[in-house]
Each structure stands twice: as structure tokens, then as C-alpha cells.
Amino acid sequence: MNNKKRCLLTGASGAIGIHMIAHIMQNTDWELVALDSFVKEHKGSFDRISTICKENPSWTPRIQVFYHDLNAPITKREIQQIGHIDYILNLASLSKVQGSIDDPAPFVRNIINIILNMLTYAKEIKPEVFLQFSTDEVYGADTKDGGGHPEWDVILPSNPYSASKACQEALAISYWRSFGLPLIITNTMNNFGEMQVLE
Ligand SMILES: NC(=O)c1ccc[n+]([C@@H]2O[C@H](COP(=O)([O-])OP(=O)(O)OC[C@H]3O[C@@H](n4cnc5c(N)ncnc54)[C@H](O)[C@@H]3O)[C@@H](O)[C@H]2O)c1
């Protein structure tokens, strides 16, 4: 029997997701379901996943790529196709501040749909961990001394992107308190690096 942990990573073909795949492949023996919409407007790219798999052929048997736009719920049939999951790492999001200022409504809807559909899925499958990847931007500007914000600081978003990330956090916390979701939230600062879109 296969006792290896299975992890579902959403937003897997995004700028951070692709490095998360590499990190998991290099540092664990987990099997990975790499979920993404691969919709052009969502900024994911299947090429990123195929590139790292070509460069590291031994990873391929451990990675199951799963196409799903999280504006729609994960159906019962898809739950079966995904199979058993121990850990959920929820990275899927639109992530451009300026994009959220230029056209807030579709931006916010996408981010809220993602968390609602992922929380509904998690409530059904009961993972060991649900990690919600959030941003320090939910707290607004950095502190005057540049030392960052403490956990549970006041939420004071500066734009529709950070406001909708704060909504994701609030909904996830409500599932923790109402349904015992085993939740971890990270409030990461800006990341940049290889394979990121130039903007
Ligand atoms: N990049 C940063 O500096 C930074 C900082 C803090 C937090 N974050 C958070 O980290 C996570 C990843 O950020 P990133 O920079 O890799 O973003 P990215 O835009 O490069 O990747 C996001 C991924 O989510 C996918 N996605 C978007 N909408 C989707 C949907 N409806 N269904 C399925 N997949 C969908 C995209 O296709 C893409 O692959 C996000 O949650 C973001 O808010 C990013």
C-alpha cells in the first residue's frame, strides 16, 4: 500500500507555485496534485510545469496536473479524480495590485470564488492541513520602522487586491472556527524571481 502523503497545490503554475512544486519535489516524498485554471488572464502557464518536468524527469510520476477554474466548485466527480489529499496549499489568486485597481469587480469575484470553493472542498475531504497563502498587504503599508506587522494586527487593506485577500483570510478563519478547519495562514511579503511575468 502507498503511504506517501498527497498534497493539493492550487495556483501551481504561477510564479510562486512553480517554485513550490520544485521545493516539494526536492524536500519531500509527497505526491502532488498541481491544480490550476491555466486561463491566460489568470497568469498561470502550463509551459512552466512542462519545463520543470522536462528538466527533472524523475518528478513526473509524482505530479498529477489538474485543470480546474476555481470560479466553479470542485464537483464530486472531480473529488474522485483528485483522489485522497492530506495537505492543501491554496495559492491560486489573481495577484496584481494595479489590475485590481483598474478593474476591481472581476478581480475580487475571482479571489472570493477561489476561497469559497476551496473551503467547501476542504470541508468535504477534511485534510490534515489547509494552508492559505496570503499577503502582508492585508495590513496596509509597512510599519514606519520597516519591521513588518505582528500576527493579528489590524487589517487595513490599501486596494481591492489586498481587501479580497483579507476576505479570503476571514472566510478561512470562519471555517476554522465553525468547522475545525486545520488552518495555517501565511502573510508573505513581495516575492520576485525566475519564471515570473515581467510586470
Ligand atoms: N508574488 C508576491 O509577491 C506575493 C506576495 C504575497 C502573497 N502572494 C500570494 O501568493 C500566491 C501566489 O502568487 P503568485 O505571485 O505566484 O501569483 P501568480 O499570478 O503568478 O499565480 C497565481 C496562480 O493562480 C492561478 N489562478 C488564478 N485564478 C484561478 C482560478 N480561478 N482557478 C484556478 N487557478 C487560478 C493562476 O493561473 C496562476 O497560476 C497568491 O495567493 C498571492 O496572493 C504573492
Ligand as a Chemical Component Dictionary entry (heavy atoms), coordinates in Angstrom:
data_LIG
# 
_chem_comp.id                   LIG 
_chem_comp.type                 NON-POLYMER 
_chem_comp.pdbx_formal_charge   0 
_chem_comp.three_letter_code    LIG 
# 
loop_
_chem_comp_atom.comp_id 
_chem_comp_atom.atom_id 
_chem_comp_atom.alt_atom_id 
_chem_comp_atom.type_symbol 
_chem_comp_atom.charge 
_chem_comp_atom.model_Cartn_x 
_chem_comp_atom.model_Cartn_y 
_chem_comp_atom.model_Cartn_z 
_chem_comp_atom.pdbx_ordinal 
LIG N1  N1  N 0  4.125  37.393 -5.638  1  
LIG C1  C1  C 0  4.128  38.013 -4.485  2  
LIG O1  O1  O 0  4.945  38.916 -4.231  3  
LIG C2  C2  C 0  3.171  37.598 -3.380  4  
LIG C3  C3  C 0  3.327  38.134 -2.098  5  
LIG C4  C4  C 0  2.458  37.722 -1.077  6  
LIG C5  C5  C 0  1.458  36.801 -1.353  7  
LIG N2  N2  N 1  1.305  36.325 -2.608  8  
LIG C6  C6  C 0  0.242  35.345 -2.836  9  
LIG O2  O2  O 0  0.882  34.170 -3.297  10 
LIG C7  C7  C 0  0.024  33.448 -4.165  11 
LIG C8  C8  C 0  0.742  33.164 -5.466  12 
LIG O3  O3  O 0  1.164  34.411 -6.031  13 
LIG P1  P1  P 0  1.979  34.460 -7.403  14 
LIG O4  O4  O 0  2.859  35.644 -7.369  15 
LIG O5  O5  O -1 2.548  33.111 -7.710  16 
LIG O6  O6  O 0  0.782  34.788 -8.420  17 
LIG P2  P2  P 0  0.625  34.382 -9.948  18 
LIG O7  O7  O 0  -0.366 35.364 -10.508 19 
LIG O8  O8  O 0  1.920  34.241 -10.622 20 
LIG O9  O9  O 0  -0.031 32.929 -9.859  21 
LIG C9  C9  C 0  -1.345 32.714 -9.437  22 
LIG C10 C10 C 0  -1.823 31.394 -9.987  23 
LIG O10 O10 O 0  -3.211 31.214 -9.616  24 
LIG C11 C11 C 0  -3.912 30.708 -10.740 25 
LIG N3  N3  N 0  -5.324 31.093 -10.680 26 
LIG C12 C12 C 0  -5.847 32.351 -10.671 27 
LIG N4  N4  N 0  -7.183 32.283 -10.662 28 
LIG C13 C13 C 0  -7.505 30.974 -10.668 29 
LIG C14 C14 C 0  -8.734 30.273 -10.673 30 
LIG N5  N5  N 0  -9.913 30.912 -10.700 31 
LIG N6  N6  N 0  -8.714 28.913 -10.653 32 
LIG C15 C15 C 0  -7.532 28.251 -10.635 33 
LIG N7  N7  N 0  -6.331 28.856 -10.650 34 
LIG C16 C16 C 0  -6.331 30.206 -10.678 35 
LIG C17 C17 C 0  -3.209 31.349 -11.953 36 
LIG O11 O11 O 0  -3.470 30.639 -13.137 37 
LIG C18 C18 C 0  -1.752 31.308 -11.517 38 
LIG O12 O12 O 0  -1.133 30.093 -11.877 39 
LIG C19 C19 C 0  -1.232 34.316 -4.321  40 
LIG O13 O13 O 0  -2.216 33.840 -3.432  41 
LIG C20 C20 C 0  -0.771 35.710 -3.920  42 
LIG O14 O14 O 0  -1.838 36.488 -3.411  43 
LIG C21 C21 C 0  2.123  36.694 -3.634  44 
# 
loop_
_chem_comp_bond.comp_id 
_chem_comp_bond.atom_id_1 
_chem_comp_bond.atom_id_2 
_chem_comp_bond.value_order 
_chem_comp_bond.pdbx_ordinal 
LIG N1  C1  SING 1  
LIG C1  O1  DOUB 2  
LIG C1  C2  SING 3  
LIG C2  C3  SING 4  
LIG C2  C21 DOUB 5  
LIG C3  C4  DOUB 6  
LIG C4  C5  SING 7  
LIG C5  N2  DOUB 8  
LIG N2  C6  SING 9  
LIG N2  C21 SING 10 
LIG C6  O2  SING 11 
LIG C6  C20 SING 12 
LIG O2  C7  SING 13 
LIG C7  C8  SING 14 
LIG C7  C19 SING 15 
LIG C8  O3  SING 16 
LIG O3  P1  SING 17 
LIG P1  O4  DOUB 18 
LIG P1  O5  SING 19 
LIG P1  O6  SING 20 
LIG O6  P2  SING 21 
LIG P2  O7  DOUB 22 
LIG P2  O8  SING 23 
LIG P2  O9  SING 24 
LIG O9  C9  SING 25 
LIG C9  C10 SING 26 
LIG C10 O10 SING 27 
LIG C10 C18 SING 28 
LIG O10 C11 SING 29 
LIG C11 N3  SING 30 
LIG C11 C17 SING 31 
LIG N3  C12 SING 32 
LIG N3  C16 SING 33 
LIG C12 N4  DOUB 34 
LIG N4  C13 SING 35 
LIG C13 C14 SING 36 
LIG C13 C16 DOUB 37 
LIG C14 N5  SING 38 
LIG C14 N6  DOUB 39 
LIG N6  C15 SING 40 
LIG C15 N7  DOUB 41 
LIG N7  C16 SING 42 
LIG C17 O11 SING 43 
LIG C17 C18 SING 44 
LIG C18 O12 SING 45 
LIG C19 O13 SING 46 
LIG C19 C20 SING 47 
LIG C20 O14 SING 48 
# 
